[in-house]
């Protein structure tokens, strides 16, 4: 499991074609965070996920919320051959990033 911390508005790119964005930070009223997932060929999806809960992005990628606060700590379970990048470190051009987001 890879563990990454993200602030609201920050994204993770998985396998160069899945974008996982922290849409909102910890919300006390619901006890959850909002995640937005965008994949090619699918309509983007929002999830409200509580501490310790898991979400399956697809058959191979699973996300778990490990900690919530000003940052959200996410545990990402995926096959080793899948590349997982913090979006700001992704070695792609802006045009390629726009294609990933579509």
ABEGO torsion letter per residue (X at the ends): XBBBBBBBGBBBBBGGABBBBBABBBBAAAGBBBBBBBBBGBBBBBBBBBBGBBBBABAABBBBBABBEABBBBBBBBBAABBBBBAAABBBBAAAAAAAAX
